Amino acid sequence: MIFSTPSAPGGPEVLTLAQGPDPAVADRDLLIRVAAAGVNRADALQRQGHYPPPPGAPAHPGLEVSGTVVARGTAVSRWQVGDEVVALLAGGGYADLVAVHESLVLPVPEGVSLVDAGGLMEAACTVWSNFQAADARAGQTLLVHGGSGGVGSLAIQVGVAMGMRVFATAGGPARAARCEELGAQRGIDHRTEDFVEVVREAGGADVILDVIGAAYLERNLRALRTEGTLVVIGMQGGVKAELNLGAVLARRLRVIGTTLRSRPLEDKAAIVAGVGRDIWPLVPHAVRPLTHATYPLARAAEAHRALESGDVFGKVLLLP
């Protein structure tokens, strides 16, 4: 197996190619020949030494892949060698081979290329699980922060497909306009506009999906309408902020924080099943993967630089 891994905590330049034994295949595992691996913010945090893999996961990064099944465990019944699939991983996607429990695998959606599918799974599972946590539903107003990212761009499309009124923040007018092309009623350029004013003028948000964290906490609470829900899924803007409990109590607000990677297998399997049931039928006619750029596995450092540049719209993929 060939894989990309940090030689030490640090910047993108620490990502180097290495070689090791092929992954072991347990009774209910699939061995997948990787076609594409999604590059995510969590991978950059792991590279920096801030987000270690959970116990038992491979040490090299990568939370999602697409590829072809090349072997299967003795207890696997649903999947066959040759099936084209996508998989949710706890780590190890930056490789040419991965082993994954069969419950964390879905078929490549019809009409989506095997490569483009490599950027679907982590975002779809993140969006579906957090919409469930927030009880998001048709007729509500959704505010998506980071609408140009892999999760954000998918959240816009899923929200619109569900019948929600969607607002999305992005950096710069061109990126805000692209959010509107995905179906957002209003793309908000966070560099020149106040998202609180824009959303409150529209009546406030029922649900906010936030990748920023501390820097947006107080403003997010002001943007919510009564009984609204803030779901924090990232901390790009820090981890500590003051919380006005008076506002939370008086307006009956909910603040939820979630992660996906460290959940038990049973929880992630339920999320994958929900994605297969509720989101996969929307792909690609109402929800489509957006691939910003692809890089060979040997150039993983360049892929990370692209992700961290702030210029990406959609997903960056690695091709073994």
N, C-alpha and C positions, 0 to 999 in steps of 0.2 A: 504494500500500500504506500502511495505517495501522499503526503499531506503538508499543509502549511501551518506553522506554529510559531509563537513568539519565542525567540531565543532568550529573552529576559523582558521584564516589564519596561514599556517605553513607547516611543512613537511608531508610526507605520513601518519604519525601516527595520524594526526587530523581527518582522515576519519573514521567515525563511522556509525553504523547502526541506523536508526530511523524509526518510523512508523507514518503514517499520513493518511488522507482521500484519497480515490481513486481519480484520476484526473477527472475533469469535462469534459464531451464530448459535444462539440458544434455541430451545425447542420451538418457541413462538416468535422467533426473529426472522426477518428478511435481510438478505445481503443485497445491497443495491449498488449497481455501477452508476456513479454520479454523472449526470449530464450538466447540472448547474447547481450552485449553492448560493443562497441569498446572503448578502452582507448586511448586517444589522448593527445598530448602535450598541447593543449588548456585546457584540464581538469586539468593538473598539474599547469598551470598558474592560473586557477581559484582557485584551492586549496590554492595557495600561496597568494591570494588576489590581483593578478595583472590583472585579466580578468573577470570582473563581467558579469553575464548573461544580455542579453538585456531586456528591459522592457517587462513584461508579461511572460517571460520564467520562468520555475521552478528554484529554487535556487540551487538545487543539480546538479552535473555535468552530462555530457553524451551527446554527439552530434550525436550518431547513434545507432540504435538497429536493431536486427532481432527478429521476433516473429510471433505470430498468432493473427489474428483479433478476439476479443471476443465481441465487440459491435461496433455499428456505429451510427453516427448522422442521423437525419431524412432526410437530404438532400443528403446523400451519395448514389451514384448509381452504381459506378464501382465495389466496393469492397464488399465482403460477409463475414459474420462470418465464421471462419474456414480457411480463406485465409492465406497462409504463405507469409510474406512480410518483406521488409527492409524499414527503415524510416530515414530521415534526420531530426535532432532536433536542436533547439536553446538551449537546455538544458534538464536535467531530465532523461537521459538515464540510470543512475545508479539506477535502480528500477526494481520491478517486473511488473509494469504496466506503460504505457505511453499513453498520448493522443496526436495525431498529425493530422494536416490538411491533407486531402486525397491527395492533390497535391504533397505532399512531400514523397510519398510512391511508391515503386516499388515492383513487385513480386520477390521472391527469384529466382535467375537464375536457370534454369534447370541444374542438375548435381552438384549443390553446396549444402552442408548440411546447415540446418537451423542455426546451431551454427557458422560455418565458415562465413556465410553471414553477421554476425553481424559486421564484420570488413570491409565491402565493401563500404558502402554508402558515408561516409565522404571523404574517399580517392578518390573514383570515381568522386564525385562532384567537389572536389578540382582540380583534374587533368583535367577533361573536361573543366571546366570554365576557367582555366588558359591557357590551350592550345588554347582555343577560343580567349582569350585576346591577345595572342602572335601570332595569325594566324599561328600556327604550322601546318605543312603539310608534305606529303611524299617527300623524297629527301633531307630534311633538316638535319642538325646535331643538336642533342639535348644533353645538359649536365644536368644531374640530380644530385643535391647535396642531400646527405642523402639517397642514393640508397637502404640502408637496412631498412629504415623506412616504415611505412604503406603507406604513400603517395608516397615516392620514389620508392618502389618496384613495385607499381602499375603503376607509370609513366613510368618506364622502359618498362614494358610489353605493355602498350598502345602505347608508341612511336614506339616500334618495329612493332607492329601490323599495325600501320599507314604507315609503310614504311620509318621511320626515322632511321638515323644512331645515335646510342645512346651511350653516355659515362656516367659513374656514379661514384661518389665518395662514399667511405665507409671507416670505420676505421678498418684497419688490412687486411692482404692478404686473409684470409679466407672469409671475408665478401665481399671484392672486387671480389673474384672468384665467389661467389654466385650471384652477380650482372650480371656477364657474363653468368651464367647458365640461368638467366632470359631473356637473349638475348642481353645484352649490348655488343657492340663491344669491349669495354675496361672498366674494373673496375679499378678505381684508388684508391690506398690506400693513403688517405690524410695525414696519419701519416708519410709516408716516401717519397711520391711523390708530385711534384708540378703539380696540375691539369692544371695550365695555360700552362706550357710547353707541357704537353701531348696533350691538346686540340689544341693548336696553331700549333703543328707539323702536326696535322691532318687537318689543314685549318681553324680552329676556329669554334665556335658554332654559329648557327643561333638563337637558343633559349636556355636560361639557366633558370631552375626552381630551386630557391634557398630558403632554409629554414634557412640559417645562418644569413643573414642580414649584419650589419655594417662591421663585420670582413672580409667579402669576397667582399665588394663592389668594391674596386679598382681592385682587381684581376679578378673579374668577367668581368669588362669592358675590361680588356686586353685580356680575353679569347674569347670575342665576335668577330665575323667577322663584316665587314662593313654592316650596316643596321640590325644588330642583335638586339635581344630583351632579356632583363633581367627581369624576373618576380620574385619579392620578395614575398614569402608567409610565412616567418617566421623570427624570430629575435633571434635565439639561440646564435648568436655572437654579440649581442648588437644592439642599435637603432640609434646611431649617428656615421657618418663617413663623410669625405670630398669627394665631388664629383667633378671630373675634367670635367667641362662643355666644355672645349675645345675639349677633346676627344669625348664627346657625340656629339657635333656639327659637328666636322670634319668627323666623321665616321658614322654620321646619326644614332646613337644608340637610342634605346628606353629603358627606365627604368619604369617598372610598379609595383605598389604594390597593392595587393588584399587581402581581407578577405572574408569569406563565412558566418560566423555565424550571423553577424549583418545586412545582406542584407534584403530588404523587401521581404515579402512572394511571391510576383509576380516574383521577380528575382530568388529566390530559386526554385520556381515551374518550371520556364523555364529551369534552370540548370538540375533539376531532369528529366524533359522530355527529354532533350538532352542526358543525360546519358542513359536513357532507350532506346533511338533511336540508339545511336552511340557506346556505350560501352557494354551494356547488350548482344548484339549478339556475342560479342567476348568471353564471359564467358561461360564455363571454358576452352575452347580449346586453346585460344590464351592469355587470361588474367585470372588468377586464384587468389583467395584470399590466403594469406599466414598467417596462424595463428602460432605465436611463442609460446604462452602459454595461458592457461585459468585459471581463479581463481574464486572461489565463491565470491559473492557480499560481504560477511562478511569479506573477505580478500582483500578488495580494496586497502588497504595500501600496501600490498605486490605487487599487480599489478603495483602500481605507482613506487615502488622501482625498479621493473624490468624494467619499461619503462625508468626510469632515469639512469639506470646503464650503458647504452650504449652498452649492449650486445644483444639487441633485433634485430631480423630480421623478419620483417613483423609486425603483429598486436598482441597486448595483449587484451584479451577479459575477461569480467566479466560475470559470469553465476548466475542469481538470484536463 
